[in-house]
Amino acid sequence: MGELAWAALAGLLVPLAAVALDAAVRAAHAWYWTASLGAGRRGRLPPGDMGWPLVGGMWAFLWAFKSGRPDSFIDSFARRFGRAGLYRAFMFSSPTIMVTTPDACKQVLMDDDTFVTGWPKATVALIGPKSFINMGYDEHRRLRKLTAAPINGFDALTSYLAFIDHTVVTTLRGWADRGSDFEFLTELRRMTFRIIVQIFMGGADERTAAELESTYTELNYGMRAMAIDLPGFAYHKAIRARRRLVAALQRVLDERRARGCSKTAAPVDMMDRLIAAEDEGGRRLQDDEIIDVLVMYLNAGHESSGHITMWATVFLQENPDILAKAKAEQEAIMRSIPPGQKGLTLRDFRKMEYLSQVVDETLRFVNISFVSFRQATRDVFVNGYLIPKGWKVQLWYRSVHMDPQVYPDPKKFDPSRWEVGHILQHSTSERNLHFLTV
């Protein structure tokens, strides 16, 4: 056999060997996690692919989002295994069942005894062990009750409006006076972060605010990266950023407690309100609980508020008819304001029904909280498939939001789909579910 023939044969054998090796490694990895289930239970698992050891489906998952095609990851499972609604995978270092249909998502969300919070350990390490994402049902409910009034109560929200109004107006005027191009998302994130810092911590000077924003940016990058805690990797930088944030917040907390703000002074910001909050038994939040709540909300507000504002602006610009309707609603509200009233009140905001629909539709399109995490406490069947005890469960809200069987013409930006009458008309049993704030 000549050299050319050997080269041709090698050219065929090498790819075949690579494919065979890939299949063998994937099969061995799947067997490792499913062998203990036994043949009967293993046969009841949903279809899927556990991928390679350690990484599983994470490379494909991260690439889908970094490449700007977030739907491609879960769509690949539907193409390969059909519209099963549930798929097995290996995600965030754990065997995982991915749930993609509204009825299955609802079953998981409604069963708090079977499905407890199950966020990845790497995420918990960044957000904090005392945050909402790492609590059992009872403790989660207690913390929600303690923080609801300080964060979303009428008095709290009312006290923030004047500052928010002033900051937004001042920022918009500054942009108009620049006379040069700038990156819209970066400036929006900067503006929303200044507002959030003021609300939660009573404000900060420009230098401190810039340092905090930079630190939160590092933290957020680490949450979207492989959990490799080695120098040079994004996750390692995020862990260090978390330590800096905790130290900074602890210093502020120590100062507040030293001056006795919770006893002798009226609350002026979110931190004061969290310090003063107490449950029915008189128990107050500990420092680590307050810090983790602040880390969670500051990070969530920093990222989500800026992104949603940007995309809402883009969608309004792309849809002049929707923009005109939203503008007309705002002008009508402005005309209804009494002569002596300065700025908008919460009652005025509650009149913004169409703008609320615009926000809801924007969240359906681009909500960055595209998935949440649970863990099964026992074997359970969902849509005929087994979710084994101890396995993680991912609720893929984005799959629901972009499913044409749930939202007709899902790639069309249509705020009217959130009108009450429209939802009732087009909903079928439990199909038209709103997963935006879960």
Helices and strands as residue ranges (DSSP letters): H 3-34, G 35-37, H 38-42, H 58-66, H 71-81, E 86-91, E 94-99, H 102-110, E 115-117, H 121-127, G 132-134, H 137-152, H 154-178, H 184-201, H 206-223, H 234-258, H 261-264, H 270-276, H 287-300, I 301-305, H 306-318, H 320-335, H 346-350, H 353-366, E 371-376, E 380-382, E 385-387, E 392-396, H 397-401, G 415-418, H 420-426
